[in-house]
Amino acid sequence: MRELATSLEKSRRAVLHSDLKGLTLEIARQRELCSALSGQVQGESELRGLLSELQYASRANHRYAAVLTRARRTVDIFCRVLANSTVTYERPPRSAALGR
């Protein structure tokens, strides 16, 4: 459970830093841990509670991944606009910039 909590914290940090690769790795790690934990859980009610929490965490991680993907697309668009802005706008001549 501690490893899962650590992985969830790393996922949160990956989201905050727009680290899609790191988030993807943590999601995979969480799946491994969930599989390992499902074999250790005692009792049906405990299993249901754990599975419910893990499903919630999984859905949250998928939402974060989708947000990061959309944010990355937006940043890519702005980068392309910035890179191509020199084609649209020319730098004024030096004398015009100095008011001469």
Backbone as ProteinMPNN parsed JSONL, in Angstrom:
{"seq_chain_A": "MRELATSLEKSRRAVLHSDLKGLTLEIARQRELCSALSGQVQGESELRGLLSELQYASRANHRYAAVLTRARRTVDIFCRVLANSTVTYERPPRSAALGR", "coords_chain_A": {"N_chain_A": [[0.828, -1.195, 0.0], [2.008, 1.182, 0.694], [3.813, 1.546, -1.386], [2.008, 1.924, -3.455], [0.769, 4.293, -2.638], [2.988, 5.979, -2.803], [3.444, 5.851, -5.552], [1.088, 7.041, -6.474], [1.477, 9.623, -5.522], [3.719, 10.322, -7.038], [2.487, 10.328, -9.508], [0.787, 12.502, -9.212], [2.688, 14.554, -9.044], [3.783, 14.309, -11.597], [1.641, 15.132, -13.151], [1.438, 17.808, -12.332], [3.804, 18.774, -13.383], [3.456, 18.475, -16.04], [4.297, 16.056, -17.179], [3.907, 13.707, -19.211], [5.018, 11.251, -19.963], [6.153, 10.328, -17.543], [3.796, 10.122, -16.02], [2.453, 8.124, -17.422], [4.18, 5.967, -16.961], [3.886, 5.713, -14.182], [1.176, 5.035, -13.994], [1.223, 2.51, -15.155], [2.823, 1.228, -13.253], [1.125, 1.394, -11.044], [-0.925, -0.278, -11.851], [0.415, -2.749, -11.806], [0.969, -2.937, -9.048], [-1.624, -2.983, -8.033], [-2.552, -5.407, -9.025], [-0.86, -7.136, -7.639], [-1.651, -6.552, -5.027], [-4.292, -7.406, -5.005], [-4.174, -10.13, -4.664], [-3.48, -10.347, -2.017], [-5.398, -9.359, -0.353], [-7.667, -9.752, 2.315], [-10.84, -11.056, 2.773], [-14.063, -10.306, 1.464], [-15.433, -7.809, 1.614], [-13.387, -6.036, 2.225], [-11.906, -6.285, -0.084], [-13.718, -5.277, -1.972], [-13.841, -2.583, -1.135], [-11.173, -1.773, -1.477], [-10.842, -2.188, -4.242], [-12.7, -0.352, -5.19], [-11.523, 2.095, -4.407], [-9.151, 1.942, -5.871], [-10.111, 1.893, -8.483], [-11.189, 4.435, -8.616], [-8.831, 5.954, -8.376], [-7.543, 5.113, -10.687], [-9.282, 6.082, -12.692], [-8.982, 8.82, -12.192], [-6.279, 9.152, -12.822], [-6.33, 8.583, -15.562], [-7.891, 10.703, -16.424], [-6.181, 12.836, -15.79], [-4.079, 12.25, -17.512], [-5.345, 12.68, -19.96], [-5.852, 15.412, -19.754], [-3.22, 16.387, -19.713], [-2.413, 15.599, -22.268], [-4.091, 17.181, -23.896], [-3.209, 19.698, -23.046], [-0.56, 19.601, -23.917], [-0.945, 19.562, -26.68], [-2.019, 22.122, -27.02], [0.149, 23.713, -26.206], [1.973, 22.954, -28.198], [0.684, 24.049, -30.443], [0.872, 26.813, -29.856], [3.654, 27.035, -29.88], [4.199, 26.497, -32.572], [2.886, 28.683, -33.753], [4.376, 30.789, -32.702], [6.905, 30.174, -33.782], [6.401, 30.565, -36.454], [5.736, 33.202, -36.585], [7.555, 35.094, -37.443], [7.37, 35.095, -40.151], [5.008, 36.385, -40.649], [5.151, 38.882, -39.37], [7.391, 41.45, -39.813], [10.506, 42.537, -38.56], [10.864, 45.888, -37.586], [12.739, 48.396, -39.389], [15.974, 49.431, -38.183], [16.338, 52.213, -37.804], [13.679, 53.115, -37.731], [12.79, 51.9, -35.437], [14.172, 53.291, -33.525], [13.055, 55.72, -33.73], [13.882, 57.48, -35.648]], "CA_chain_A": [[0.0, 0.0, 0.0], [2.903, 2.351, 0.707], [4.315, 1.727, -2.745], [0.91, 2.48, -4.242], [0.646, 5.699, -2.229], [4.133, 6.681, -3.387], [3.205, 5.947, -6.988], [0.036, 8.039, -6.672], [2.11, 10.93, -5.311], [4.534, 10.594, -8.214], [1.542, 10.663, -10.577], [0.352, 13.886, -8.98], [3.793, 15.432, -9.44], [3.896, 14.248, -13.054], [0.572, 15.987, -13.681], [1.799, 19.2, -12.068], [4.935, 19.146, -14.228], [3.099, 18.136, -17.429], [5.178, 14.953, -17.56], [3.041, 12.637, -19.69], [5.759, 9.988, -19.912], [6.217, 9.925, -16.139], [2.458, 9.72, -15.6], [2.185, 6.832, -18.046], [4.96, 4.966, -16.22], [3.276, 5.515, -12.859], [-0.081, 4.307, -14.176], [1.594, 1.105, -15.356], [3.283, 0.738, -11.952], [-0.045, 1.246, -10.189], [-1.624, -1.495, -12.283], [1.175, -3.877, -11.268], [0.756, -2.988, -7.608], [-3.015, -3.392, -7.79], [-2.622, -6.849, -9.273], [-0.192, -7.798, -6.517], [-2.457, -6.361, -3.823], [-5.548, -8.147, -5.062], [-3.917, -11.461, -4.147], [-3.165, -10.299, -0.582], [-6.512, -8.793, 0.41], [-8.469, -10.731, 3.054], [-12.254, -10.714, 2.94], [-14.736, -9.743, 0.284], [-15.753, -6.386, 1.805], [-12.124, -5.307, 2.116], [-11.569, -6.301, -1.497], [-14.594, -4.314, -2.658], [-13.413, -1.224, -0.781], [-9.894, -1.507, -2.127], [-11.08, -2.072, -5.684], [-13.387, 0.921, -5.426], [-10.523, 3.156, -4.306], [-8.21, 1.816, -6.975], [-10.81, 2.304, -9.701], [-11.249, 5.898, -8.568], [-7.489, 6.452, -8.68], [-7.278, 4.834, -12.095], [-10.043, 7.058, -13.495], [-8.345, 10.129, -12.015], [-5.041, 9.144, -13.598], [-6.676, 8.677, -16.983], [-8.314, 12.092, -16.677], [-4.977, 13.665, -15.774], [-3.351, 11.983, -18.748], [-6.068, 13.363, -21.034], [-5.6, 16.853, -19.584], [-1.848, 16.644, -20.151], [-2.369, 15.463, -23.723], [-4.685, 18.393, -24.478], [-2.316, 20.823, -22.753], [0.596, 19.461, -24.813], [-1.388, 20.008, -28.012], [-2.142, 23.584, -26.987], [1.511, 24.264, -26.185], [2.53, 22.739, -29.538], [0.079, 25.044, -31.329], [1.493, 28.103, -29.566], [5.044, 26.987, -30.347], [4.182, 26.652, -34.035], [2.517, 30.073, -34.049], [5.535, 31.616, -32.38], [7.973, 29.887, -34.748], [6.023, 31.101, -37.772], [5.345, 34.61, -36.504], [8.501, 35.926, -38.17], [6.9, 35.167, -41.532], [3.891, 37.332, -40.686], [5.566, 40.204, -38.911], [8.806, 41.742, -40.016], [11.104, 43.452, -37.595], [10.995, 47.221, -38.2], [14.132, 48.826, -39.603], [16.601, 49.961, -36.967], [16.072, 53.656, -37.66], [12.275, 53.287, -37.35], [12.658, 51.466, -34.047], [14.755, 54.331, -32.665], [12.287, 56.951, -33.897], [14.592, 58.386, -36.56]], "C_chain_A": [[0.871, 1.257, 0.0], [3.455, 2.624, -0.687], [3.248, 2.345, -3.639], [0.709, 3.96, -3.912], [1.777, 6.533, -2.817], [3.937, 6.889, -4.878], [2.13, 6.982, -7.295], [0.592, 9.455, -6.488], [2.988, 11.296, -6.511], [3.655, 10.958, -9.404], [1.079, 12.107, -10.45], [1.433, 14.87, -9.402], [3.965, 15.465, -10.958], [2.841, 15.131, -13.703], [0.948, 17.454, -13.507], [2.926, 19.693, -12.963], [4.701, 18.816, -15.699], [4.009, 17.055, -18.001], [4.326, 13.752, -17.957], [3.738, 11.29, -19.623], [5.831, 9.46, -18.477], [4.874, 9.445, -15.623], [2.108, 8.352, -16.168], [2.929, 5.713, -17.321], [4.347, 4.678, -14.853], [1.952, 4.775, -12.954], [0.208, 2.819, -14.359], [2.046, 0.489, -14.03], [2.103, 0.501, -11.016], [-0.849, 0.008, -10.572], [-0.923, -2.743, -11.74], [0.915, -4.038, -9.769], [-0.656, -3.44, -7.261], [-3.183, -4.884, -8.005], [-1.997, -7.614, -8.114], [-1.036, -7.698, -5.239], [-3.727, -7.202, -3.841], [-5.377, -9.575, -4.561], [-3.699, -11.494, -2.645], [-4.337, -9.851, 0.273], [-7.338, -9.913, 1.045], [-9.908, -10.238, 3.158], [-12.822, -9.984, 1.741], [-15.027, -8.255, 0.436], [-14.495, -5.528, 1.697], [-11.703, -5.207, 0.652], [-12.412, -5.297, -2.272], [-14.168, -2.874, -2.383], [-12.118, -0.842, -1.471], [-10.07, -1.326, -3.632], [-11.779, -0.763, -6.039], [-12.403, 2.088, -5.394], [-9.556, 3.132, -5.491], [-8.851, 2.214, -8.299], [-10.92, 3.824, -9.764], [-9.896, 6.493, -8.938], [-7.146, 6.241, -10.144], [-8.011, 5.823, -12.999], [-9.414, 8.445, -13.397], [-7.065, 10.211, -12.835], [-5.319, 9.256, -15.091], [-7.138, 10.089, -17.338], [-7.114, 13.022, -16.711], [-4.173, 13.477, -17.058], [-4.02, 12.686, -19.92], [-5.848, 14.871, -20.961], [-4.2, 17.202, -20.071], [-1.722, 16.551, -21.67], [-2.941, 16.706, -24.39], [-3.794, 19.612, -24.237], [-1.098, 20.787, -23.671], [0.239, 19.922, -26.219], [-1.481, 21.524, -28.072], [-0.772, 24.237, -27.005], [2.166, 24.104, -27.555], [1.983, 23.752, -30.537], [0.738, 26.403, -31.115], [2.951, 28.141, -30.022], [5.12, 27.153, -31.859], [3.83, 28.08, -34.442], [3.707, 30.984, -33.805], [6.656, 31.414, -33.401], [7.672, 30.493, -36.113], [5.662, 32.578, -37.739], [6.318, 35.521, -37.243], [8.109, 36.047, -39.635], [5.826, 36.235, -41.662], [4.334, 38.749, -40.358], [7.059, 40.376, -39.118], [9.277, 42.698, -38.937], [11.26, 44.81, -38.275], [12.47, 47.566, -38.404], [14.669, 49.486, -38.336], [16.295, 51.437, -36.769], [14.631, 53.911, -37.234], [12.073, 52.905, -35.886], [13.188, 52.522, -33.086], [14.036, 55.651, -32.823], [12.971, 57.946, -34.811], [14.069, 58.268, -37.949]], "O_chain_A": [[0.521, 2.267, -0.612], [3.555, 3.774, -1.117], [3.549, 3.19, -4.482], [0.502, 4.778, -4.808], [1.558, 7.655, -3.273], [4.224, 7.962, -5.409], [2.246, 7.722, -8.272], [0.216, 10.373, -7.217], [2.998, 12.447, -6.949], [4.031, 11.801, -10.218], [0.99, 12.838, -11.437], [1.149, 15.888, -10.033], [4.256, 16.513, -11.536], [3.118, 15.805, -14.696], [0.794, 18.252, -14.432], [3.005, 20.882, -13.271], [5.627, 18.869, -16.508], [4.436, 17.128, -19.153], [4.054, 12.88, -17.132], [3.117, 10.289, -19.263], [5.595, 8.276, -18.235], [4.808, 8.471, -14.873], [1.531, 7.517, -15.472], [2.373, 4.638, -17.095], [4.298, 3.526, -14.421], [1.635, 3.967, -12.081], [-0.478, 1.972, -13.788], [1.688, -0.648, -13.721], [2.084, -0.483, -10.278], [-1.393, -0.674, -9.703], [-1.576, -3.677, -11.272], [0.673, -5.145, -9.288], [-0.857, -4.193, -6.308], [-3.885, -5.549, -7.243], [-2.541, -8.621, -7.661], [-1.118, -8.654, -4.467], [-4.184, -7.658, -2.793], [-6.338, -10.175, -4.08], [-3.73, -12.57, -2.048], [-4.279, -9.952, 1.498], [-7.666, -10.901, 0.387], [-10.149, -9.111, 3.59], [-12.159, -9.166, 1.102], [-14.88, -7.506, -0.53], [-14.531, -4.427, 1.146], [-11.207, -4.172, 0.207], [-11.902, -4.561, -3.117], [-14.138, -2.046, -3.293], [-11.977, 0.268, -1.985], [-9.503, -0.405, -4.22], [-11.482, -0.147, -7.062], [-12.446, 2.966, -6.256], [-9.195, 4.175, -6.035], [-8.192, 2.813, -9.148], [-10.763, 4.425, -10.827], [-9.826, 7.434, -9.729], [-6.526, 7.101, -10.77], [-7.435, 6.341, -13.956], [-9.323, 9.163, -14.393], [-6.799, 11.23, -13.472], [-4.603, 9.96, -15.803], [-6.823, 10.606, -18.41], [-7.035, 13.903, -17.568], [-3.65, 14.441, -17.619], [-3.335, 13.231, -20.786], [-5.678, 15.528, -21.988], [-4.014, 18.203, -20.764], [-1.002, 17.338, -22.284], [-2.355, 17.23, -25.337], [-3.641, 20.458, -25.118], [-0.652, 21.829, -24.151], [1.033, 20.597, -26.874], [-1.072, 22.14, -29.057], [-0.55, 25.203, -27.735], [2.842, 25.018, -28.027], [2.723, 24.259, -31.381], [1.118, 27.07, -32.078], [3.425, 29.173, -30.498], [5.99, 27.858, -32.372], [4.419, 28.622, -35.378], [4.005, 31.855, -34.623], [7.285, 32.38, -33.833], [8.584, 30.888, -36.84], [5.314, 33.147, -38.774], [5.938, 36.624, -37.635], [8.485, 37.017, -40.292], [5.749, 36.917, -42.684], [3.92, 39.703, -41.017], [7.873, 39.571, -38.665], [8.528, 43.556, -38.469], [11.734, 44.884, -39.408], [13.337, 47.082, -37.677], [13.912, 50.026, -37.529], [16.018, 51.858, -35.646], [14.377, 54.83, -36.455], [11.273, 53.522, -35.183], [12.707, 52.634, -31.959], [14.361, 56.615, -32.129], [12.672, 59.139, -34.758], [14.548, 58.957, -38.85]]}, "name": "protein", "num_of_chains": 1, "seq": "MRELATSLEKSRRAVLHSDLKGLTLEIARQRELCSALSGQVQGESELRGLLSELQYASRANHRYAAVLTRARRTVDIFCRVLANSTVTYERPPRSAALGR"}
